[in-house]
Amino acid sequence: MPTSLVVNGFTIFNNREILTVAGRKEGMGNSSEPMVKVEDEQDDNSLTDYGPNVLQFDAPVLPAESFNMHVPPVNPCLQGETNSIGKQAVYRLSDQNKKQCGLLYEGLLPDLNIPGGHMRPSLVGIAKHGESKVAYTGLKGVHGDIPLFDRSVYESSGVGSGVVDALFVVWGEDGVARRLSVARIHAKAWVAAKPEVRRIAIV
């Protein structure tokens, strides 16, 4: 089961009414605590009222430039159809030693110049999958496998294995992040890049 990297769950703040929901905890499966109202006198002064459609939470963040993104992207095959190219392409990510450490899905990446965008893209850690007896694998491609990471450097199973699921976001002038894609990165590479926990507001 994955472990949530979100600190103290999620919050929505609107018109002085604060709603919170706990993040997924290890062993919880698909369940989570219900959203509950927090009384006004307990308002968190660090929250900004962005409205009811913006989630706020604390999570580890890395500048996207912590990893190198290799272009052009490659296309996995359609699920169950090894001779058909899928539409969802992926970029290979490598660490500062030029060793592949993860994959980033293309998503909306061509749309990096969103209106009002002014901050460099970031990766927001959402969940960590721990050491596994079953090897972590990449994707199938028409022209061969697309590895998740370089197995000569990063353990795919057993001691030292593990991966982090992250959101790829850009920031607007209002301080709110927009999710463009998702990534999966080896936990060792994620930790080596030294993420820092910060407050996230995201739509």
N, C-alpha and C positions, 0 to 999 in steps of 0.2 A: 504494500500500500504506500502511496506517496505521502510525504510529509509536507504540510503547507509551509511556505516561507513567508506568508503574510503574517505580520505581527498584530496580534489582538483583533483580528477579524476586519470586516468591512463596515464602512459608515456612509450613510447618506444624510446630508444636512440641508434642510429646506425650511425657510420661514421659522427659524428657531426650534424646529422639531427635528430631533436627531433619531435616526433609526440605525440599529446596528445588527449585524449578523456575523456569527463566528466563522472563521475560516475552517476549511476541512482539516481535521486532525488525523494523525496516523491511526489507522485501524477503524476509521469511521465509515469507510466505504463511500457510498454516495449520499450519506445523510449529513445534515448539518443542523445547527441550532436555529430555531425560527428567528425571524427578524423581530426585534423588540424596540419599543420606544424608550428613550432615555429622558428623564425629566429635565426641564429647562435649567434648573439650578445646577445640574451636573454638566452643562454644556462645556465642551472642550474648546477653549479659546484658540487652539491651534487650527481649528477647522474654519474654512471659508464657505459661505453659503453660495455654492455654485448652482443650486437647483436640484430637483429630484432625480435627474438623469445622470448624475455624476457620482461615481463611487470614489470614496477616499479611504486610503489604507496606507500602512507603513510596510515597506518591503525592500529587499536588497536591490540596488541599482548599479549598473555598470554603463559607462559610455560605450556606444556601439563600436567605437574605434578600438576598444580593448581587443577585438578580434579582427582578422582580415577576412573580407568577404570576396570570394573568388568568382569572377565573371568570365564567360557567361554562365547563367544557371543551367542545371541539367534537369531533364524531365524524367521522373519515374514512369514506369508503365502503369496502365490501368490495373486496378486490383483484380487479380484472377485472369488477366489477359496480358501475358508476357510479351506479346508482339505488338501491342497497341500503346502508343505514347499518351500519357495523361496530360491534362492541361495545367496541373499544379506543379510548377517547377520549384527546385530548391537550389540554394547557394551553399557551397561548402564554406565552412568557417575554419580558420586556422589560428593558432596561438601566435605569440610573438616570436616563437622559434620556428614558425612556418610549418608546424605539424597540425594536421587536421584534427579539430576537437569538437566538431558539431555540424549541424545543418540548420539553415534558416529558410523557411518557406517563403516563396516569392510574395504571396499576398498582394498588398497594395503598394509594394516598394517603388514601382515607377512613379507613384504620386507623392514623392517625398516633399515637393515644394507646395505643401498645402497652404492656403491663405492664412496669414498670420503666424506661420511657423517661424520660429527664430532661434530655437535651441537645437543643438545637435541630437541626433537620434540616440536612444538609450535602450538598454535591455533591462527588463524588470523581472526578477526572479519570483515565480509563483509557487512552484512545487519542486521538491527534490525526491527522486527515486533512489533508494539506497542500494547497498551491495546486494548482488543477485547471483543465485546459482545458475540461472539461465542467462546466457550471453545477450547483452544489448546489441541489437542489429540495426542496420540502416534500411534502405529501400531497394526494391528491385527496379532495374532499368532495362530498357530494350537492348542496350548495348553492354549489359553487365550490371553487377551489383553497385549500389551507391552507398559506400560505407558511412556509418555515423561518425566515426573517428578513426584515427590511426591506432590500430591495436598494438603496434610495436612500442607505443608511448603510453597509451591509455588503456587500462584494464577493462575488458568487456564483461567480465564476470568475476566473482569471488572477491577477495580482499582488494580494496582500492577501486572497485567499480562503483558506478552510480552516475546518474545524469540529472540535469536541472532543466525544467521546462520554464521558458521565459517568454515574455511579451516583448515585441519590438515596437517601440513607440516614438513619436515625435511630439514636441511640445508647442503649444500655441502661446501667443502673447498673454493670454489670460491665465497662463500657468497650468492649463488642463492638458493632459496627454491624450493623444489619439492613437489607438492601436492600429498598426499597419500589418503586422504579421506575428508569427510565433517561431520560436527556435528551440532546439534541444541541444544542450551542450554538456560535455563530460564534466562531472562535478569537480574533478581535480583542476581542470582548466578554469572553471568558474571561480573557485576559491583562490587560485593563483592570481587572478586578475584583481583581487581585493575589492569586492563589492561593498558599498556602504548603504545602510538602511536610511531611507528618506521617505517623506510623506508624498504620496501619489494621489493625484486627482485625475480620473480617467473617464472618458466616454466610450 
